Every structure is written in C-alpha cells, then in structure tokens.
C-alpha cells in the first residue's frame, strides 16, 4: 500500500477519528461495565487482527509470532496494559480527562529514553514537560473538592498507565533496534489483545452485556483499534515522527467533541484550560524540534 505524503496525512486524520470514537461509544453502553467492557473490546480486536494480519502481512505472520523473541512479548504485554487501562479509565472518569492524561505520553517516553537509552532531552522538551505537568495538575486540582473527586483522580491514575506502558513499549523497540533486533509492532498488537482478553475474562464475570453492548464493543474492536493500528503502520512509512505526533493530537480534540455532542459530556473549564496547556506544550515542542532538524 503506497501513499503520497498528502494522502498519508488525510489517512492519519481518518485514523485519529477512528481512535476517538471509544469515549462516545462507551457512553452508550447499556449494561456492560469496567472489565467486561475491556474484555469484549480486546476479544473483538483479537478476532479482527486474526483476519486482517494474514491479508496484510501473509500467513507467515503467525510463524513469526511463534518464533519471536522475548522482546515481542514484552511489547505485547505493554499493548495489553494500554488496552485494559484505557477502557477501565473511561468507565471511571470523563473522556476529556482520559484523553488529556494520555497526551503526556511523549514526555514520559522522553524521560524513559533518557534513563535507559541515553537520549539527550533538549531544554525545550524539559520546559514542555513542566508546562504539561502544570496543565495536568490544574486540570485535576479543581476537581479534588467535588464529591466525585476521588473517583476522577483514580480514573486519571489508571489512564496514566496508558502513556507509561506506551513509553516502555517505545523504549523497548528503540533499544532492540539499536542492538540489531527489530520488533514488528503489528503482531505485538495481536499478542496484546490476546493477553488483555485472557487477563480480563475472569474479572468480567458475570457477563451483563446486552446484545447491543456486544455490537458496540465489536465495533470498537474492529473500527477503533484493529483497523487504525494497521493503517498507522502504513502512515509511519511516509510521515515523519513529528508529523505523526502532531496529527495524533487530533484524537484528543475529536474525542472530546464526540463525547460532548454524542453523549452530552461537557468538559469542565479546568479540563479545557489544563488540556490547552498540555496540547500547547506538545505542539510547541514538536514544531521547535521539527524546525531545528530542518
């Protein structure tokens, strides 16, 4: 699948739109809760990838998984944590809280890369980390006095597991490549979906999901996760890392808007202010880095 730059940008925008539907779809579930929600989404992601991957990479992809080294399984565990924590967090706090918290991922990645790989962190990135941290603190500082403050904070802490696992995943991939060992991230997604399904199955009982719930979660497994994960790999072959990072921020905007319009979940002023600080820090950091490299 060959893309021009402009088509890759348009496809990446479509991918972020697909990623962003999780919040609004979750708000329309009837009976499924917490770990059952996670189980069904991961299960349908697994089923979807079992069909998509052979079409995308050939049947030998399963042989590569069977003979893969431990690093692919480490990456798979990271994906499983991301899948599980994301959906659990959505059942505990608002869509806006989850998405803005996840946006700090690039900064956590930069810190881990500094510690484990020795990547130097530019001054602009340190400044952006401080600003983003202030945004997160502002976003939740205004909520601690509310009756549901503890729940909101707990949901945020669970959501924080997503960028932390993503940062570990990226660091493992980068370190392995530096030592001449490549990890194919798409099969690792399949491994992650399988681990997430198995881990959450015992916690999902007794099943309470209605047929409508299962249909919506099947939609998430296919359209919100399996398809965009595969397409994002295609885009990564054409777009530079800063471009992907900036375009991925559209998921936050789309996700908050969809939850607002489609589920009546109006973000609070503190969320909007804190989110603006986080996104602004990300955009400024990426644009300055892009300009320096150019």
PEJOGI-V405213 format. One record per helix or strand. SS is the DSSP state (H for helix, E for strand). FROM is the first residue (numbers start at 1). LEN is the number of residues. If there is no record, write none. Layout:
<<SS/FROM/LEN> <SS/FROM/LEN>>
This chain:
<<H/5/15> <H/21/6> <H/34/24> <H/60/7> <H/70/21> <H/95/8> <H/105/12> <H/123/19> <H/149/30> <H/185/20> <H/211/26> <H/241/8> <H/250/14> <H/269/25>>
